[in-house]
Amino acid sequence: MKAKSLPILFLTLGFCFAVSSCSSDEPDRQQPTTPEINLTRSEQTVNTNLNDFGLRLFNAVSSDPKILHDNPNFAVSPVSMAIALGMCANVYNDDFTSGVLSALDCNNVDELNSLCRKLMMFLPDPSNKCELSLANALWCDTGLAPTAACRSALTDYFFSDISTLNFSNTEAAAKTINSWAARSTKNVIDHVVGPLELVGTRVLLANAMYFKGEWKTKFSKTNTVTGEFHGSGVDRSVDYMCDKRVMPYMACDRFQAVTLGYKGNCSMIAVLPAEGLDIDDFSSTFNAEDLARCISERANYIVNLSFPKFESEIHAQCNDVLSGLGIDMRSGHLKGIDGAEDNISLSLGHTAKVSTDEDGTVAAAVTLAPGSSSPGLAIAGEVTLNFDRPFIYFIRNNKTGSIIMAGRFAK
């Protein structure tokens, strides 16, 4: 039987998982955090490149007809996916690792490991105010074990749990994996894999991310109204959160964008394409330069805002998406696992969910996002902005630019 590896699952929670019903070499690790992130010049470059990768990942998912068919309102976690790929680069074959480094525009694995470690420590720190947690895990089948170098990299840089799993008992293994996902995402994602999906699995890596952000200025529930949302191919009634407030806003010929701030260092940038633009074309071409414009060209406006309460999610196999980004997903050798066969294939799955209401946003991802005026700035004008047609959004850390979640709401 051809063996395979299931690594990443996503929720707004990044999760690349593999768990077993048997022994665990180590308990869940206590991850250290820090309120400061100090990047070297090369790490700053890699961090910028990781954020660019997040946009290209969003574009690639937006261009995949199968994913769009099953998940028209999708969300992906670029941070979760990047960390999961970083873990895989320490485990999988050299061709895969080269593809990851090329896709992330990174010089070497050590450089990637170092940046991932700093992000793992900074993004969840309480000083960011938003609640964010990251968890990583490696599960090896009975008879397999990580090499000393692999174990050191995964524990030192990714704070990963490492466990042994009897994958031949697929039902018990699936139960363990789903329990890990639920625990790591505060039950936002409680199912990421079934027994049949684990047949032939030998190694599984997982990254899970959970995010909960409270709006800096909450929407009043008494102002929520029901109205028509003109989605892709269908109109339907949705609840709109309505308010008139000062917030960062920008507009160009292709789109308008508004920044909704969470308490602390995170924000959501919501982008509304110009009327008549196809959401599939728009979301598959919106790039890092466009996102940068949403930040650099914004000014404080009085905005009469109507923004829908919405949910987005995805449960998808991402091999084709990653292959399109230059990452070799073919079978090969697991350089970081002692005792593994040479024909183990890699399968990357991503599960993510986002829910936004008057209070804020809850998001999670498993791989198998300021709404108030800035002091001292003048008011540039007043606009009315109705998100009553398909739009895209990005939840990001304002200090690092890390894209915690990227998604679209289309119908």
KEKE-3310 file (N, C-alpha, C; in steps of 0.2 Angstrom, whole numbers, plus 5000, padded with zeros to 4 digits):
npx = (5004:5002:5010:5005:5006:4997:4996:4991:4978:4965:4958:4955:4963:4977:4981:4990:4989:4992:4988:4988:4981:4988:5003:5011:5025:5028:5020:5006:5015:5020:5020:5031:5029:5031:5031:5037:5044:5059:5066:5079:5088:5087:5077:5067:5065:5061:5049:5041:5040:5033:5021:5018:5017:5005:4995:4997:4993:4980:4975:4977:4969:4957:4956:4954:4943:4936:4938:4931:4918:4914:4916:4911:4910:4924:4938:4955:4970:4984:4995:4994:4996:5009:5017:5014:5020:5033:5036:5035:5045:5056:5055:5051:5056:5070:5067:5054:5057:5065:5055:5046:5055:5057:5044:5041:5051:5063:5079:5085:5082:5085:5084:5070:5065:5069:5062:5049:5049:5050:5038:5029:5030:5027:5015:5004:5005:4999:5000:4996:4982:4971:4964:4974:4980:4992:4996:5006:5010:5017:5014:5020:5019:5019:5034:5041:5051:5056:5071:5085:5089:5078:5068:5074:5072:5058:5054:5061:5060:5046:5039:5033:5022:5026:5022:5018:5009:4997:4993:4986:4975:4963:4951:4952:4963:4958:4949:4957:4964:4954:4950:4961:4961:4949:4952:4963:4957:4947:4935:4929:4933:4929:4930:4941:4946:4942:4941:4943:4951:4963:4969:4983:4991:5007:5014:5010:5008:5003:4996:4988:4977:4969:4959:4952:4944:4939:4929:4936:4927:4912:4898:4881:4868:4855:4855:4856:4850:4839:4843:4844:4857:4867:4872:4884:4876:4864:4852:4850:4843:4851:4859:4863:4876:4875:4882:4888:4903:4920:4933:4947:4948:4949:4948:4948:4948:4945:4941:4934:4940:4939:4945:4943:4945:4951:4952:4968:4982:4977:4968:4954:4954:4942:4937:4929:4924:4923:4907:4900:4912:4918:4918:4926:4936:4941:4945:4955:4965:4969:4982:4998:5002:4990:4984:4993:4991:4978:4982:4992:4986:4975:4963:4956:4939:4922:4911:4897:4892:4887:4888:4889:4884:4893:4898:4912:4920:4931:4935:4947:4957:4973:4984:4984:4983:4995:5005:5003:5009:5022:5027:5033:5024:5025:5028:5040:5056:5056:5066:5067:5063:5066:5067:5057:5048:5053:5043:5033:5019:5014:5000:4991:4979:4967:4957:4946:4938:4927:4919:4909:4902:4892:4900:4913:4926:4927:4939:4946:4959:4964:4978:4978:4967:4961:4946:4943:4946:4962:4971:4973:4973:4965:4948:4944:4933:4916:4908:4897:4895:4891:4891:4885:4886:4897:4913:4930:4941:4954:4962:4973:4989:4994:5007:5017:5012:5007:4996:4983:4971:4962:4949:4934:4917:4904:4891)
npy = (4994:5011:5023:5038:5055:5066:5083:5097:5107:5118:5133:5146:5145:5137:5122:5107:5091:5076:5063:5051:5036:5030:5030:5046:5055:5067:5079:5091:5105:5119:5135:5148:5166:5183:5200:5208:5209:5207:5208:5202:5210:5201:5193:5202:5204:5191:5190:5200:5193:5182:5187:5192:5179:5175:5183:5177:5164:5166:5171:5160:5150:5156:5154:5141:5130:5119:5120:5133:5129:5120:5128:5143:5154:5157:5155:5157:5153:5161:5163:5151:5142:5145:5142:5129:5124:5127:5118:5106:5108:5104:5091:5084:5079:5085:5091:5095:5104:5113:5119:5125:5134:5142:5146:5154:5163:5162:5161:5149:5135:5137:5151:5152:5144:5152:5164:5159:5154:5166:5173:5163:5166:5179:5183:5176:5183:5191:5205:5209:5210:5205:5188:5175:5159:5147:5131:5116:5100:5084:5068:5051:5035:5019:5012:5022:5037:5054:5061:5066:5079:5084:5083:5092:5104:5105:5106:5116:5127:5127:5124:5111:5098:5081:5065:5047:5037:5024:5021:5012:5009:5016:5022:5026:5034:5045:5050:5054:5064:5073:5077:5084:5094:5101:5104:5113:5123:5128:5122:5127:5121:5105:5093:5086:5076:5060:5042:5035:5043:5042:5030:5021:5031:5037:5047:5062:5080:5094:5110:5122:5136:5149:5162:5177:5191:5207:5220:5237:5247:5243:5236:5242:5232:5236:5243:5234:5228:5220:5215:5215:5205:5205:5192:5181:5176:5174:5182:5186:5187:5196:5200:5216:5225:5241:5258:5274:5281:5287:5282:5273:5274:5271:5273:5268:5266:5253:5247:5250:5252:5248:5250:5240:5241:5230:5228:5231:5225:5221:5221:5222:5222:5227:5224:5231:5227:5237:5241:5229:5222:5205:5194:5182:5185:5196:5193:5183:5191:5201:5209:5209:5223:5229:5227:5234:5247:5249:5252:5262:5272:5276:5287:5296:5295:5300:5287:5280:5266:5249:5233:5216:5203:5188:5172:5162:5148:5134:5118:5109:5100:5104:5102:5104:5118:5122:5115:5123:5135:5132:5122:5106:5092:5079:5061:5055:5055:5055:5065:5069:5058:5044:5027:5028:5024:5026:5030:5039:5049:5066:5075:5089:5097:5109:5117:5129:5142:5157:5169:5183:5196:5208:5210:5206:5196:5178:5166:5152:5139:5125:5116:5101:5193:5247:5252:5265:5283:5290:5299:5316:5317:5324:5325:5318:5318:5312:5297:5285:5267:5252:5236:5226:5217:5204:5203:5204:5200:5204:5199:5205:5206:5221:5226:5216:5214:5202:5190:5184:5179:5177:5180:5178:5184:5178:5174)
npz = (5000:4996:5006:5015:5019:5030:5033:5035:5043:5043:5050:5055:5063:5063:5057:5057:5056:5066:5075:5089:5095:5104:5113:5120:5117:5123:5134:5130:5125:5134:5128:5126:5127:5120:5122:5113:5096:5088:5073:5063:5049:5038:5042:5042:5029:5025:5032:5026:5014:5017:5020:5007:5001:5007:5001:4988:4990:4994:4981:4974:4979:4977:4963:4961:4955:4960:4974:4976:4972:4982:4993:4993:5001:5007:5019:5023:5032:5030:5039:5047:5037:5032:5043:5045:5033:5035:5046:5039:5030:5037:5038:5027:5010:5000:4988:4990:5001:4994:4986:4995:5001:4990:4986:4997:4996:5003:5010:5016:5027:5040:5042:5039:5050:5061:5060:5060:5074:5081:5077:5082:5095:5097:5091:5099:5111:5126:5125:5113:5114:5107:5107:5103:5098:5095:5089:5087:5080:5079:5073:5073:5065:5073:5075:5068:5070:5074:5068:5077:5074:5067:5078:5087:5079:5077:5091:5096:5088:5083:5094:5095:5099:5100:5096:5096:5086:5082:5067:5061:5067:5063:5066:5080:5079:5071:5080:5090:5083:5080:5092:5097:5087:5091:5104:5102:5095:5103:5102:5090:5078:5077:5069:5058:5051:5045:5048:5036:5028:5034:5030:5027:5031:5038:5044:5052:5052:5060:5062:5071:5073:5083:5084:5092:5091:5098:5093:5092:5093:5097:5087:5089:5093:5092:5081:5070:5055:5044:5027:5009:5001:4988:4981:4972:4959:4966:4977:4994:5010:5023:5039:5043:5051:5056:5057:5060:5059:5063:5053:5046:5028:5011:4993:4976:4958:4956:4968:4985:5002:5019:5036:5050:5067:5079:5097:5103:5094:5081:5066:5054:5037:5026:5009:4996:4980:4965:4958:4946:4944:4943:4956:4957:4948:4953:4967:4964:4958:4966:4974:4984:4982:4981:4993:5001:4997:5002:5015:5015:5008:5014:5024:5037:5038:5039:5040:5034:5037:5032:5036:5034:5045:5046:5040:5036:5029:5026:5020:5013:5002:4998:4989:4975:4974:4981:4973:4962:4966:4966:4974:4977:4977:4976:4979:4990:5000:5018:5026:5039:5047:5055:5049:5039:5024:5006:4998:5003:5002:5001:5008:5009:5019:5023:5035:5040:5049:5050:5060:5061:5071:5080:5091:5087:5080:5078:5074:5067:5062:5054:5048:5039:5054:5062:5069:5073:5074:5071:5083:5081:5067:5053:5047:5032:5024:5021:5018:5011:5014:5008:5011:5002:4992:4985:4993:4999:5013:5025:5040:5051:5059:5065:5068:5063:5051:5048:5040:5047:5044:5028:5017:5008:5005:4997:4994)
capx = (5000:5006:5009:5004:5006:4992:4999:4989:4971:4965:4951:4957:4966:4981:4981:4993:4989:4993:4988:4988:4977:4993:5007:5013:5032:5028:5013:5006:5020:5019:5023:5033:5027:5035:5028:5041:5047:5064:5068:5085:5086:5085:5071:5062:5064:5057:5042:5038:5039:5028:5015:5016:5014:4998:4991:4997:4989:4973:4974:4977:4963:4952:4956:4953:4936:4934:4937:4926:4912:4913:4917:4910:4912:4930:4943:4961:4975:4991:5000:4994:4999:5016:5020:5014:5025:5040:5037:5036:5052:5061:5053:5050:5062:5074:5063:5049:5060:5067:5049:5044:5059:5056:5037:5041:5056:5067:5086:5087:5077:5087:5081:5063:5064:5070:5056:5043:5049:5048:5030:5025:5031:5024:5008:4999:5007:4993:5000:4992:4975:4967:4966:4977:4984:4995:4998:5009:5010:5019:5013:5023:5017:5023:5041:5044:5053:5059:5078:5087:5089:5071:5065:5076:5070:5051:5052:5065:5057:5039:5036:5028:5021:5028:5019:5018:5002:4996:4989:4983:4968:4961:4945:4954:4967:4954:4946:4962:4966:4949:4950:4967:4959:4944:4956:4967:4953:4942:4929:4927:4934:4929:4931:4945:4948:4938:4945:4945:4956:4969:4971:4989:4995:5012:5016:5005:5010:4998:4996:4981:4977:4963:4959:4946:4945:4934:4930:4938:4921:4907:4892:4875:4864:4849:4856:4857:4844:4839:4843:4846:4864:4867:4878:4885:4871:4858:4851:4847:4843:4857:4858:4868:4878:4875:4885:4891:4909:4926:4937:4951:4945:4952:4945:4951:4944:4944:4938:4935:4942:4939:4949:4939:4950:4950:4956:4975:4986:4975:4962:4951:4953:4937:4938:4923:4926:4918:4901:4901:4918:4917:4922:4931:4942:4944:4949:4961:4971:4970:4989:5001:5002:4983:4983:4997:4987:4973:4985:4996:4982:4969:4963:4950:4933:4915:4909:4890:4894:4883:4892:4885:4886:4894:4902:4916:4924:4934:4938:4949:4964:4977:4989:4985:4985:5002:5009:5003:5014:5029:5029:5033:5020:5026:5030:5048:5059:5055:5073:5067:5060:5070:5063:5051:5049:5055:5037:5028:5017:5011:4994:4990:4972:4966:4951:4946:4931:4927:4912:4909:4895:4892:4905:4920:4927:4931:4941:4951:4961:4969:4980:4976:4963:4957:4940:4942:4950:4969:4972:4977:4972:4959:4943:4945:4926:4911:4905:4892:4898:4887:4894:4879:4888:4903:4918:4935:4943:4960:4963:4981:4993:4997:5014:5021:5008:5005:4989:4980:4965:4960:4943:4929:4910:4901:4884)
capy = (5000:5017:5027:5045:5060:5071:5088:5103:5108:5125:5135:5152:5141:5133:5115:5102:5087:5069:5061:5043:5033:5027:5034:5052:5056:5073:5082:5097:5110:5126:5139:5154:5171:5189:5206:5212:5205:5210:5204:5204:5213:5196:5191:5207:5202:5185:5191:5203:5188:5177:5191:5192:5173:5175:5185:5173:5159:5168:5171:5153:5147:5160:5152:5134:5129:5114:5123:5138:5125:5118:5133:5149:5159:5153:5158:5153:5156:5161:5162:5144:5138:5146:5138:5121:5122:5128:5112:5101:5108:5101:5084:5081:5078:5091:5094:5099:5109:5119:5122:5129:5140:5146:5149:5159:5168:5162:5158:5143:5133:5140:5157:5151:5142:5157:5169:5156:5154:5173:5174:5159:5168:5186:5183:5174:5186:5195:5212:5211:5211:5200:5181:5171:5154:5143:5124:5112:5093:5079:5061:5046:5029:5014:5010:5028:5042:5059:5061:5071:5086:5085:5084:5098:5109:5106:5108:5123:5133:5127:5122:5106:5091:5075:5059:5041:5035:5018:5024:5006:5009:5023:5025:5029:5039:5050:5052:5058:5070:5078:5080:5089:5100:5104:5107:5118:5129:5130:5118:5130:5116:5099:5088:5088:5070:5054:5036:5033:5048:5040:5024:5022:5037:5035:5053:5068:5086:5099:5117:5125:5143:5151:5170:5180:5199:5211:5227:5242:5250:5237:5238:5242:5227:5239:5246:5229:5228:5215:5218:5210:5204:5203:5188:5178:5171:5173:5187:5183:5192:5195:5205:5221:5229:5248:5263:5280:5282:5289:5276:5273:5273:5273:5271:5269:5264:5246:5245:5254:5248:5251:5246:5240:5239:5226:5230:5229:5226:5218:5224:5219:5227:5224:5227:5230:5228:5241:5237:5226:5217:5198:5192:5177:5188:5201:5189:5180:5195:5206:5207:5213:5230:5232:5227:5240:5253:5250:5254:5268:5278:5277:5293:5296:5298:5298:5282:5277:5259:5244:5228:5210:5198:5183:5166:5159:5142:5130:5111:5107:5097:5110:5100:5107:5125:5122:5114:5129:5140:5129:5117:5099:5088:5071:5056:5056:5053:5059:5066:5070:5053:5037:5021:5029:5022:5031:5032:5042:5055:5072:5078:5095:5099:5115:5118:5136:5145:5164:5171:5190:5199:5215:5210:5205:5190:5172:5162:5146:5136:5119:5114:5094:5198:5250:5255:5272:5288:5291:5305:5321:5317:5328:5321:5319:5318:5308:5292:5279:5261:5247:5229:5222:5213:5200:5207:5200:5203:5202:5200:5205:5209:5228:5227:5212:5213:5195:5189:5179:5176:5180:5176:5181:5182:5179:5172)
capz = (5000:4996:5012:5014:5025:5031:5037:5038:5043:5044:5053:5058:5067:5058:5060:5053:5062:5066:5082:5089:5101:5109:5118:5118:5120:5127:5135:5127:5127:5136:5123:5129:5122:5121:5120:5108:5091:5085:5068:5059:5042:5033:5044:5040:5022:5024:5035:5020:5008:5020:5019:5000:5000:5010:4995:4982:4992:4993:4974:4971:4982:4973:4956:4961:4954:4965:4981:4976:4971:4988:4998:4989:5006:5010:5023:5023:5036:5028:5045:5049:5031:5032:5049:5043:5028:5039:5049:5034:5027:5042:5039:5020:5005:4998:4982:4993:5005:4990:4983:5000:5001:4984:4987:5003:4995:5009:5008:5019:5032:5047:5042:5040:5057:5066:5059:5063:5081:5083:5076:5087:5102:5098:5089:5104:5117:5128:5124:5107:5116:5104:5109:5098:5100:5089:5092:5082:5082:5074:5075:5069:5066:5076:5072:5066:5075:5071:5069:5082:5071:5066:5084:5089:5075:5079:5097:5098:5084:5082:5100:5093:5102:5096:5098:5092:5084:5079:5062:5058:5071:5060:5070:5086:5077:5069:5086:5094:5079:5080:5099:5097:5084:5095:5110:5100:5092:5108:5099:5084:5073:5080:5065:5052:5047:5046:5048:5029:5026:5037:5028:5024:5034:5042:5047:5051:5055:5061:5065:5073:5075:5085:5084:5094:5092:5100:5090:5096:5094:5095:5084:5093:5091:5090:5074:5065:5051:5039:5020:5003:4999:4981:4980:4966:4956:4971:4982:5000:5016:5029:5045:5042:5056:5054:5061:5057:5064:5059:5052:5040:5022:5004:4987:4969:4953:4957:4975:4991:5008:5026:5041:5056:5072:5085:5103:5103:5088:5075:5062:5048:5031:5021:5003:4992:4973:4961:4955:4940:4944:4945:4963:4956:4945:4958:4972:4961:4956:4972:4976:4989:4981:4982:5000:5003:4995:5007:5021:5014:5005:5018:5028:5041:5035:5043:5036:5035:5036:5033:5035:5035:5050:5041:5042:5031:5031:5021:5021:5007:5001:4995:4985:4968:4975:4983:4967:4957:4969:4965:4980:4974:4982:4974:4984:4991:5006:5024:5028:5046:5050:5055:5048:5034:5017:5002:4993:5006:4998:5006:5007:5014:5020:5027:5038:5043:5050:5053:5061:5063:5073:5082:5096:5085:5076:5080:5068:5068:5056:5055:5041:5036:5053:5067:5066:5076:5071:5074:5086:5078:5060:5051:5044:5025:5021:5023:5013:5013:5011:5009:5009:5000:4987:4987:4996:5002:5019:5028:5047:5051:5065:5063:5069:5059:5044:5047:5038:5051:5040:5022:5015:5004:5007:4990:4993)
cpx = (5004:5005:5008:5005:5001:4995:4995:4981:4970:4958:4951:4960:4970:4982:4984:4993:4990:4993:4987:4984:4982:4997:5009:5020:5032:5021:5013:5011:5017:5023:5025:5031:5031:5031:5031:5044:5053:5067:5075:5083:5084:5078:5065:5060:5059:5050:5038:5036:5034:5021:5013:5014:5007:4993:4991:4993:4982:4971:4973:4971:4957:4951:4955:4945:4933:4933:4932:4919:4910:4913:4917:4912:4918:4934:4949:4966:4982:4996:5000:4997:5006:5020:5020:5019:5032:5041:5039:5043:5057:5060:5053:5056:5064:5070:5058:5051:5062:5061:5046:5048:5058:5049:5037:5047:5061:5074:5087:5082:5079:5084:5073:5061:5064:5064:5050:5043:5047:5040:5026:5025:5027:5017:5003:5000:5001:4994:4997:4984:4970:4969:4968:4981:4986:4998:5001:5010:5013:5018:5016:5020:5021:5029:5044:5046:5056:5067:5079:5087:5082:5067:5067:5073:5062:5050:5055:5061:5049:5035:5031:5028:5023:5026:5019:5011:5002:4991:4985:4976:4966:4955:4948:4959:4964:4951:4951:4964:4960:4948:4956:4965:4954:4947:4960:4963:4947:4935:4926:4927:4934:4930:4935:4947:4943:4943:4947:4950:4963:4972:4978:4994:5001:5015:5011:5008:5004:4999:4989:4982:4970:4964:4952:4947:4939:4935:4932:4932:4916:4901:4886:4871:4857:4849:4856:4850:4845:4839:4845:4854:4864:4873:4879:4880:4864:4858:4848:4847:4848:4856:4864:4869:4879:4878:4887:4897:4915:4930:4941:4948:4949:4947:4949:4946:4941:4940:4938:4937:4941:4942:4945:4944:4947:4954:4963:4978:4984:4969:4960:4951:4948:4937:4932:4924:4920:4912:4903:4907:4916:4921:4927:4937:4945:4948:4955:4967:4972:4977:4991:5001:4995:4982:4987:4994:4981:4975:4988:4991:4975:4969:4957:4944:4927:4912:4902:4891:4888:4887:4889:4888:4887:4898:4906:4919:4927:4936:4940:4956:4967:4983:4990:4986:4992:5007:5009:5007:5021:5032:5028:5030:5020:5028:5038:5050:5057:5062:5073:5064:5064:5065:5057:5053:5051:5049:5032:5026:5014:5005:4992:4983:4972:4959:4951:4939:4932:4920:4913:4902:4897:4898:4912:4920:4930:4933:4946:4953:4965:4971:4983:4971:4963:4951:4938:4947:4957:4969:4976:4976:4965:4955:4943:4938:4921:4908:4900:4895:4894:4890:4888:4880:4895:4909:4924:4937:4950:4960:4971:4983:4996:5004:5019:5018:5006:4998:4987:4975:4964:4954:4939:4922:4906:4894:4881)
cpy = (5006:5021:5034:5049:5065:5077:5093:5104:5115:5128:5142:5150:5137:5127:5110:5096:5079:5067:5053:5042:5030:5032:5041:5053:5062:5075:5088:5102:5116:5131:5146:5160:5177:5195:5210:5207:5209:5206:5207:5207:5207:5193:5195:5205:5196:5186:5195:5198:5183:5181:5191:5185:5172:5177:5180:5166:5160:5168:5164:5149:5150:5158:5145:5133:5124:5117:5129:5134:5123:5123:5140:5155:5156:5158:5154:5157:5156:5160:5154:5140:5139:5142:5131:5119:5123:5121:5106:5101:5105:5093:5080:5081:5085:5094:5098:5105:5115:5122:5127:5135:5145:5150:5155:5164:5168:5159:5151:5141:5136:5147:5157:5149:5148:5162:5165:5155:5161:5175:5169:5162:5175:5186:5182:5178:5191:5202:5214:5212:5206:5193:5177:5165:5150:5137:5120:5105:5089:5072:5056:5039:5024:5012:5016:5033:5048:5059:5066:5078:5088:5087:5090:5104:5110:5108:5115:5129:5133:5125:5116:5100:5086:5069:5053:5039:5028:5020:5018:5006:5016:5026:5029:5034:5045:5054:5057:5065:5075:5081:5085:5095:5104:5108:5113:5124:5130:5128:5122:5125:5109:5092:5090:5082:5064:5048:5034:5037:5046:5034:5025:5027:5034:5041:5058:5074:5090:5105:5120:5132:5145:5159:5172:5187:5202:5218:5232:5246:5245:5241:5237:5237:5230:5242:5241:5228:5222:5218:5213:5210:5201:5199:5185:5173:5171:5179:5183:5188:5190:5200:5209:5225:5236:5253:5269:5282:5285:5283:5277:5271:5275:5270:5273:5267:5257:5244:5251:5249:5252:5247:5246:5237:5235:5229:5227:5230:5223:5222:5220:5224:5223:5228:5225:5232:5233:5237:5235:5221:5210:5197:5187:5180:5193:5198:5185:5184:5201:5204:5211:5220:5233:5232:5233:5246:5254:5253:5261:5274:5279:5284:5292:5299:5296:5293:5280:5270:5254:5238:5221:5206:5192:5177:5164:5153:5138:5123:5109:5104:5102:5108:5103:5114:5126:5120:5120:5135:5137:5124:5110:5095:5080:5067:5057:5053:5057:5060:5067:5064:5047:5032:5022:5026:5028:5034:5035:5048:5060:5074:5083:5097:5105:5116:5125:5138:5152:5166:5178:5192:5206:5216:5210:5199:5184:5168:5157:5143:5130:5117:5107:5095:5204:5254:5262:5277:5288:5298:5310:5322:5320:5323:5323:5320:5313:5304:5288:5273:5255:5240:5225:5218:5209:5205:5202:5204:5200:5204:5200:5208:5216:5229:5223:5212:5206:5194:5183:5175:5180:5176:5181:5179:5184:5178:5170)
cpz = (5000:5002:5010:5020:5025:5035:5039:5038:5045:5046:5054:5064:5062:5061:5055:5057:5061:5073:5083:5095:5106:5113:5115:5121:5125:5128:5131:5129:5129:5132:5126:5124:5124:5118:5114:5102:5088:5079:5065:5052:5037:5035:5042:5033:5021:5027:5029:5015:5011:5019:5012:4998:5002:5004:4990:4984:4992:4986:4971:4973:4978:4966:4956:4960:4959:4972:4981:4975:4978:4994:4995:4994:5010:5014:5023:5028:5033:5033:5046:5043:5031:5037:5048:5038:5031:5042:5044:5031:5031:5042:5032:5016:5003:4992:4985:4997:5000:4987:4989:5001:4996:4984:4992:5002:5001:5007:5010:5025:5039:5047:5043:5047:5062:5066:5062:5071:5084:5083:5081:5094:5103:5096:5095:5111:5119:5127:5118:5108:5113:5106:5103:5100:5094:5092:5086:5085:5077:5077:5070:5070:5070:5072:5069:5071:5072:5072:5074:5080:5070:5073:5087:5086:5077:5086:5099:5094:5083:5089:5099:5098:5098:5099:5094:5092:5080:5073:5059:5061:5069:5064:5076:5084:5075:5075:5090:5090:5080:5087:5100:5093:5088:5101:5108:5097:5097:5105:5093:5078:5077:5076:5059:5048:5049:5046:5041:5026:5029:5035:5024:5027:5038:5046:5046:5055:5055:5064:5066:5075:5077:5086:5087:5095:5093:5097:5095:5098:5092:5091:5089:5089:5089:5083:5068:5062:5046:5032:5015:5002:4992:4979:4973:4963:4960:4975:4988:5005:5021:5034:5044:5049:5054:5059:5057:5062:5059:5059:5046:5034:5016:4999:4981:4964:4953:4963:4980:4997:5014:5031:5048:5061:5077:5091:5102:5096:5081:5072:5056:5043:5026:5015:4998:4984:4970:4958:4948:4939:4947:4951:4962:4953:4950:4963:4970:4959:4961:4975:4982:4989:4982:4989:5004:5002:5000:5014:5020:5011:5009:5022:5032:5038:5040:5038:5038:5033:5037:5031:5038:5041:5045:5044:5036:5033:5025:5024:5015:5007:4996:4991:4978:4969:4977:4977:4962:4960:4969:4970:4977:4979:4980:4980:4984:4998:5012:5027:5036:5050:5049:5053:5042:5028:5012:4997:4997:5003:5003:5004:5012:5014:5024:5029:5041:5044:5053:5054:5064:5065:5076:5087:5093:5080:5079:5074:5071:5062:5058:5048:5041:5031:5057:5065:5070:5073:5075:5077:5082:5070:5058:5047:5036:5021:5024:5017:5016:5010:5013:5006:5007:4994:4989:4988:4998:5009:5021:5035:5048:5057:5062:5063:5064:5052:5043:5045:5042:5047:5034:5019:5011:5006:5000:4989:4999)
residu = (MET:LYS:ALA:LYS:SER:LEU:PRO:ILE:LEU:PHE:LEU:THR:LEU:GLY:PHE:CYS:PHE:ALA:VAL:SER:SER:CYS:SER:SER:ASP:GLU:PRO:ASP:ARG:GLN:GLN:PRO:THR:THR:PRO:GLU:ILE:ASN:LEU:THR:ARG:SER:GLU:GLN:THR:VAL:ASN:THR:ASN:LEU:ASN:ASP:PHE:GLY:LEU:ARG:LEU:PHE:ASN:ALA:VAL:SER:SER:ASP:PRO:LYS:ILE:LEU:HIS:ASP:ASN:PRO:ASN:PHE:ALA:VAL:SER:PRO:VAL:SER:MET:ALA:ILE:ALA:LEU:GLY:MET:CYS:ALA:ASN:VAL:TYR:ASN:ASP:ASP:PHE:THR:SER:GLY:VAL:LEU:SER:ALA:LEU:ASP:CYS:ASN:ASN:VAL:ASP:GLU:LEU:ASN:SER:LEU:CYS:ARG:LYS:LEU:MET:MET:PHE:LEU:PRO:ASP:PRO:SER:ASN:LYS:CYS:GLU:LEU:SER:LEU:ALA:ASN:ALA:LEU:TRP:CYS:ASP:THR:GLY:LEU:ALA:PRO:THR:ALA:ALA:CYS:ARG:SER:ALA:LEU:THR:ASP:TYR:PHE:PHE:SER:ASP:ILE:SER:THR:LEU:ASN:PHE:SER:ASN:THR:GLU:ALA:ALA:ALA:LYS:THR:ILE:ASN:SER:TRP:ALA:ALA:ARG:SER:THR:LYS:ASN:VAL:ILE:ASP:HIS:VAL:VAL:GLY:PRO:LEU:GLU:LEU:VAL:GLY:THR:ARG:VAL:LEU:LEU:ALA:ASN:ALA:MET:TYR:PHE:LYS:GLY:GLU:TRP:LYS:THR:LYS:PHE:SER:LYS:THR:ASN:THR:VAL:THR:GLY:GLU:PHE:HIS:GLY:SER:GLY:VAL:ASP:ARG:SER:VAL:ASP:TYR:MET:CYS:ASP:LYS:ARG:VAL:MET:PRO:TYR:MET:ALA:CYS:ASP:ARG:PHE:GLN:ALA:VAL:THR:LEU:GLY:TYR:LYS:GLY:ASN:CYS:SER:MET:ILE:ALA:VAL:LEU:PRO:ALA:GLU:GLY:LEU:ASP:ILE:ASP:ASP:PHE:SER:SER:THR:PHE:ASN:ALA:GLU:ASP:LEU:ALA:ARG:CYS:ILE:SER:GLU:ARG:ALA:ASN:TYR:ILE:VAL:ASN:LEU:SER:PHE:PRO:LYS:PHE:GLU:SER:GLU:ILE:HIS:ALA:GLN:CYS:ASN:ASP:VAL:LEU:SER:GLY:LEU:GLY:ILE:ASP:MET:ARG:SER:GLY:HIS:LEU:LYS:GLY:ILE:ASP:GLY:ALA:GLU:ASP:ASN:ILE:SER:LEU:SER:LEU:GLY:HIS:THR:ALA:LYS:VAL:SER:THR:ASP:GLU:ASP:GLY:THR:VAL:ALA:ALA:ALA:VAL:THR:LEU:ALA:PRO:GLY:SER:SER:SER:PRO:GLY:LEU:ALA:ILE:ALA:GLY:GLU:VAL:THR:LEU:ASN:PHE:ASP:ARG:PRO:PHE:ILE:TYR:PHE:ILE:ARG:ASN:ASN:LYS:THR:GLY:SER:ILE:ILE:MET:ALA:GLY:ARG:PHE:ALA:LYS)
# end
